[in-house]
Amino acid sequence: MLIRNAKAEWQGDLLNGSGQLSVGSGALDVPYSVKSRLEDGQSATNPEELLGASHAGCFTMALAAELSRAGFTPTHLQTGASVAFEKIGEAFAITRIELETSADIPGIDDATFQKHAADAKEHCPVSKALSEARARSFAAVSQRRRVGLFFPRRARQTHPARFECSSHCPCPPDTLSRSGD
């Protein structure tokens, strides 16, 4: 199983603060703010743009895989994503994501292309995650953090109970203490 990591940091209140979004590979490290989320023309990004890029990228790779398995070699695939972010009542919501793909694929007709695009949507891991998965998050105000379902391997093998970590997270296994001990 592969685990991919990302991190968000924020300083200040919502309206005047700002943050930084980064990924574990180091390939992306960008600023974000409430202005970049709600106003066009800002030089920072927002979670919706990143979600759209992730979805478009994954779908395009899934489509390339479907086409390759069927013996087609695309010379160019391009997918754009439009992510609708709107206020509903007192809260904001992502209400839809639309993907639009253009392709240059020698020897394919539209019906065959549409079939492979539908298969790609069905097999795209991000498409599946957006339709099936629920994100899990844990938050803590103090200097202790709950390590929910994700334990260091050594701790999982020797102590099948829940743990709390010291303020040195991510902690090495020898700093773990059993909850309730």
C-alpha positions as CSV (number, residue, x, y, z in Angstrom):
1,M,0.0,0.0,0.0
2,L,1.3,3.4,-0.9
3,I,0.7,6.4,1.4
4,R,0.9,9.9,0.0
5,N,1.2,12.8,2.3
6,A,0.2,16.5,2.2
7,K,0.3,19.2,4.8
8,A,-1.6,22.4,5.5
9,E,-0.3,25.2,7.8
10,W,-2.2,28.3,8.7
11,Q,-1.4,31.5,10.7
12,G,-3.9,34.0,11.9
13,D,-7.7,34.3,11.8
14,L,-9.7,33.2,8.8
15,L,-10.2,36.6,7.1
16,N,-6.7,38.0,7.6
17,G,-4.6,34.9,7.9
18,S,-2.9,32.8,5.3
19,G,-1.3,29.4,5.0
20,Q,0.9,27.1,3.0
21,L,-0.1,23.8,1.3
22,S,2.6,21.3,0.5
23,V,3.0,17.7,-0.6
24,G,5.3,15.0,0.8
25,S,7.3,14.7,-2.5
26,G,8.2,18.4,-2.3
27,A,6.8,19.0,-5.8
28,L,4.2,21.5,-4.5
29,D,4.5,24.1,-1.8
30,V,2.1,27.0,-2.4
31,P,0.3,29.7,-0.4
32,Y,-3.4,29.8,0.2
33,S,-5.9,32.1,1.9
34,V,-9.6,32.9,2.2
35,K,-9.2,35.5,-0.5
36,S,-7.7,33.0,-2.9
37,R,-10.7,30.7,-2.1
38,L,-13.4,33.3,-2.5
39,E,-12.0,35.9,-5.0
40,D,-10.7,35.5,-8.5
41,G,-7.3,37.0,-9.5
42,Q,-5.4,36.0,-6.4
43,S,-1.9,34.7,-6.7
44,A,-2.4,32.0,-4.1
45,T,-4.3,28.7,-4.6
46,N,-7.2,27.1,-2.7
47,P,-8.3,23.6,-1.8
48,E,-10.9,23.5,-4.7
49,E,-8.2,24.1,-7.3
50,L,-6.1,21.4,-5.9
51,L,-9.0,19.0,-5.7
52,G,-9.8,19.8,-9.3
53,A,-6.2,19.3,-10.4
54,S,-6.0,16.0,-8.5
55,H,-9.2,14.7,-10.0
56,A,-8.3,15.8,-13.6
57,G,-4.8,14.3,-13.3
58,C,-6.0,11.0,-11.9
59,F,-8.8,10.7,-14.5
60,T,-6.4,11.4,-17.3
61,M,-4.0,8.7,-16.2
62,A,-6.9,6.3,-15.8
63,L,-8.1,7.1,-19.3
64,A,-4.5,6.6,-20.7
65,A,-4.5,3.2,-18.9
66,E,-7.9,2.2,-20.4
67,L,-6.8,3.2,-23.9
68,S,-3.4,1.5,-23.6
69,R,-5.0,-1.8,-22.5
70,A,-7.3,-1.6,-25.6
71,G,-4.3,-1.0,-27.9
72,F,-4.7,2.7,-28.5
73,T,-1.9,5.2,-28.0
74,P,-3.1,8.7,-27.4
75,T,-0.8,11.4,-28.7
76,H,-2.4,14.0,-26.4
77,L,-5.0,13.9,-23.6
78,Q,-6.1,17.1,-21.7
79,T,-8.6,17.2,-18.9
80,G,-9.9,20.4,-17.3
81,A,-11.8,20.4,-14.0
82,S,-14.4,22.9,-12.9
83,V,-15.1,22.7,-9.2
84,A,-18.3,24.4,-8.0
85,F,-17.8,25.9,-4.5
86,E,-20.9,27.7,-3.1
87,K,-22.6,28.9,0.0
88,I,-25.6,26.8,1.0
89,G,-27.3,28.1,4.1
90,E,-24.6,29.0,6.6
91,A,-21.9,26.8,5.2
92,F,-19.9,26.3,2.0
93,A,-19.9,23.2,0.0
94,I,-18.4,21.7,-3.1
95,T,-21.5,20.9,-5.1
96,R,-20.1,19.4,-8.3
97,I,-16.9,18.7,-10.2
98,E,-17.1,18.7,-13.9
99,L,-14.3,17.1,-16.0
100,E,-13.9,17.9,-19.7
101,T,-11.4,15.9,-21.7
102,S,-10.1,16.5,-25.2
103,A,-8.0,13.9,-26.9
104,D,-6.0,13.1,-30.0
105,I,-6.0,9.4,-30.4
106,P,-5.2,7.9,-33.8
107,G,-7.6,5.2,-35.0
108,I,-10.4,5.6,-32.5
109,D,-14.1,6.5,-33.1
110,D,-16.2,8.6,-30.7
111,A,-18.3,5.6,-29.4
112,T,-15.1,3.7,-28.5
113,F,-13.6,6.8,-26.9
114,Q,-16.7,7.4,-24.8
115,K,-16.7,3.8,-23.6
116,H,-13.1,4.1,-22.5
117,A,-13.8,7.4,-20.8
118,A,-16.7,5.9,-18.9
119,D,-14.5,3.0,-17.8
120,A,-11.8,5.5,-16.8
121,K,-14.3,7.3,-14.6
122,E,-15.3,4.0,-13.0
123,H,-11.7,3.0,-12.3
124,C,-10.1,6.4,-11.4
125,P,-9.1,6.2,-7.8
126,V,-9.9,9.9,-7.1
127,S,-13.3,9.6,-8.8
128,K,-14.0,6.6,-6.6
129,A,-12.8,8.3,-3.5
130,L,-14.9,11.4,-4.1
131,S,-18.0,9.2,-4.6
132,E,-17.4,6.6,-1.8
133,A,-14.9,7.6,0.8
134,R,-15.4,9.8,3.9
135,A,-12.3,11.7,5.1
136,R,-11.3,11.0,8.6
137,S,-9.7,13.8,10.6
138,F,-8.6,14.2,14.2
139,A,-8.0,17.5,15.9
140,A,-6.6,18.4,19.2
141,V,-6.3,21.6,21.1
142,S,-3.7,20.6,23.6
143,Q,-0.1,19.4,23.1
144,R,-1.3,15.8,22.9
145,R,-2.8,14.3,19.7
146,R,-4.9,11.2,19.2
147,V,-3.4,8.8,16.7
148,G,-6.8,7.4,15.6
149,L,-6.6,4.4,13.4
150,F,-3.0,5.0,12.2
151,F,-0.4,3.6,14.5
152,P,3.3,3.1,14.0
153,R,3.8,-0.5,12.8
154,R,5.8,-1.6,15.9
155,A,3.1,-0.2,18.3
156,R,0.3,-1.9,16.3
157,Q,2.0,-5.3,16.6
158,T,2.8,-5.1,20.3
159,H,0.0,-3.0,21.7
160,P,-3.4,-3.4,20.0
161,A,-5.0,-0.7,22.1
162,R,-5.5,3.0,21.3
163,F,-2.5,5.3,22.1
164,E,-1.9,8.9,22.7
165,C,1.4,10.5,21.6
166,S,3.5,13.0,23.5
167,S,4.0,16.4,22.1
168,H,6.9,15.0,20.0
169,C,4.7,13.7,17.2
170,P,5.3,12.1,14.9
171,C,6.6,9.9,17.7
172,P,8.9,6.9,17.6
173,P,7.3,3.8,19.1
174,D,9.3,4.0,22.4
175,T,7.5,7.3,23.3
176,L,4.0,5.8,23.1
177,S,2.0,5.2,26.2
178,R,-1.3,3.2,26.3
179,S,-4.4,5.3,26.8
180,G,-5.8,4.8,30.3
181,D,-2.5,3.5,31.7
